[in-house]
Amino acid sequence: MKVVFMGTPDFSVPVLEALHDAHEIVAVYCQPPRPAGRGKKDRPTPVHARAEALGLTVRHPVSLRGAAEQADFAALGADVAVVVAYGLILPQAVLDAPRLGCLNIHASLLPRWRGAAPIHRAILAGDAETGICIMQMEAGLDTGPVLLRKATAIGTQETTGMLHDRLSEIGAGLILEALERLPALRPVPQPEAGVTYAAKIDKAEARIDWTRAAVEVDRQIRGLSPSPGAWCVAVGERLKLLQSSVSDGRGAPGEVLEGSGLTIACGAGTGAVTITQAQREGKRPMPVEELRRGLPLPPGTRLA
């Protein structure tokens, strides 16, 4: 097929590569380069960089609402557009341009977790499973009928970063299956029951409250890892906690408990969390054993 690919972040790259191997990509659309790094020089997005490396045509309009941009899109004569974490609203003229429409790869089991941060929200909510849906796009926010879906269990110690990578690979395989079977697939409307929205993550959600239940603190740590990273204050220093699990232990909320690792008591009677990876300010993420060699946290230390 002649495919227009529309995506921007790392999550979209495996899909781009899979489509490049199997179909003709007539153009790649992504967000424009933006200032990044110490020098604040414009940096291309992950999809932009990978597409150029593959020798593909890259377009990065700031909007698709103009008549000229819509005419340029239609002139590509695409059979289908594949959209995954693109970042721009597609006007109806763009949705209608490809012969077989626009297909979205969404990282949840719709209608649960429509919107911007479905992977984070699934872990934060304690969902047992999530997955990928291939959806026919329409004007609403992730409201279109679903063509294919694939579920996967969420591991008890899985972080958003880990799940992000798994779902990206699942999406790459599922979109190839969808394109191969497209004429025979029957779109299934999303049920009205069970709709939830995955709002963007606010940095205000990242401060850890040790009086909460251990399972909730554990979900917060894993759900916000690697970014923005759940954090607390340890001996006067801001500390990001990146990997954890629920464990036994009793103590005052935020108290470092006895043991060789780093186990921290949570709300009364709810147990504790054991931290396995953390990050000091200005440092790289590191195993907790390495962290404790440079940041003494003896039993009885209270984290805030």
MOLINKA-V564467 format. One record per backbone hydrogen bond with DSSP energy under -0.5 kcal/mol. CO is the residue of the C=O (numbers start at 1). NH is the residue of the N-H. E is the energy in kcal/mol with one decimal. If there is no record, write none. Layout:
BEGIN
CO;NH;E
CO;NH;E
END
This chain:
BEGIN
1;3;-0.7
1;24;-2.3
2;79;-2.4
2;80;-1.6
3;5;-0.5
3;26;-2.2
3;27;-0.9
4;82;-2.8
5;29;-3.2
6;84;-2.6
8;47;-2.1
9;12;-1.4
9;13;-0.5
10;13;-1.3
10;14;-0.6
12;16;-2.0
13;17;-2.5
14;18;-2.2
15;19;-2.5
16;20;-2.4
17;21;-1.6
18;22;-1.0
19;23;-2.9
23;25;-0.7
24;3;-3.3
24;26;-0.8
27;5;-2.3
28;59;-3.2
29;7;-2.2
34;43;-2.5
36;41;-1.0
37;40;-1.0
41;36;-1.7
43;34;-1.7
45;49;-2.6
46;50;-2.3
47;51;-2.9
48;52;-2.2
49;53;-1.8
50;54;-1.5
51;56;-2.6
52;55;-1.4
57;28;-2.6
59;30;-1.9
66;70;-2.1
67;71;-2.3
68;72;-2.3
69;73;-2.0
70;74;-2.4
71;75;-2.2
73;76;-1.2
74;77;-1.8
78;99;-2.1
79;100;-3.6
80;4;-2.0
81;83;-0.5
81;103;-3.2
82;6;-2.7
83;105;-2.5
84;8;-0.6
85;8;-1.0
85;9;-0.7
89;91;-0.7
91;94;-0.8
91;95;-2.3
92;96;-2.2
93;97;-0.6
94;97;-0.8
94;98;-0.7
98;101;-1.3
101;81;-1.9
102;137;-2.8
103;83;-3.2
104;106;-0.7
104;135;-2.7
106;108;-1.5
106;133;-2.4
108;110;-1.1
109;112;-1.7
111;114;-0.6
111;196;-1.6
114;198;-4.2
117;121;-2.2
118;122;-1.8
119;123;-1.6
120;124;-2.7
121;125;-2.2
122;127;-2.4
123;126;-1.2
128;154;-2.6
130;152;-2.9
132;150;-2.3
133;106;-2.7
133;135;-0.7
134;147;-3.3
134;148;-1.2
135;104;-3.0
140;142;-1.0
145;136;-2.8
146;188;-2.5
148;134;-2.9
150;132;-2.3
152;130;-2.6
153;155;-0.6
155;158;-1.3
159;163;-2.6
160;164;-2.9
161;165;-1.7
162;166;-1.9
163;167;-2.8
164;168;-2.0
165;169;-1.6
166;170;-2.2
167;171;-2.8
168;172;-1.8
169;173;-1.8
170;174;-2.5
171;175;-2.3
172;176;-1.2
173;177;-1.7
174;178;-2.4
175;179;-2.5
176;180;-2.0
177;181;-1.9
178;182;-0.7
181;184;-1.7
181;185;-1.3
182;185;-0.6
185;187;-0.5
187;189;-0.6
188;146;-2.8
192;195;-0.8
196;114;-2.7
197;199;-1.2
198;116;-0.7
198;117;-1.9
202;205;-2.4
203;206;-1.8
206;231;-2.5
208;210;-0.7
209;212;-1.8
212;267;-2.8
213;217;-2.2
214;218;-2.6
215;219;-2.0
216;220;-2.2
217;221;-2.5
218;222;-2.5
219;223;-3.3
220;224;-1.6
222;160;-2.4
222;225;-1.1
224;229;-2.2
225;160;-0.5
225;161;-1.9
230;241;-2.8
231;208;-2.8
232;234;-0.5
232;239;-3.0
233;304;-2.4
234;237;-2.2
237;234;-3.3
238;281;-0.7
239;232;-2.1
240;242;-0.5
240;279;-2.5
241;230;-0.6
243;276;-2.2
243;277;-1.1
245;274;-2.9
247;272;-2.6
252;255;-2.4
254;303;-3.2
255;265;-2.4
256;300;-2.9
262;275;-3.0
263;257;-3.1
264;273;-2.3
265;254;-3.0
267;270;-2.3
271;266;-2.1
272;247;-2.9
273;264;-2.9
273;275;-0.6
274;245;-1.3
275;262;-0.5
276;288;-1.5
277;242;-2.5
277;243;-1.6
278;286;-2.9
279;240;-2.6
280;283;-2.1
286;278;-2.4
287;291;-2.1
288;292;-2.4
289;293;-0.8
290;293;-0.6
290;294;-0.9
291;294;-0.9
291;295;-1.6
298;301;-2.2
301;256;-2.9
301;303;-0.6
END
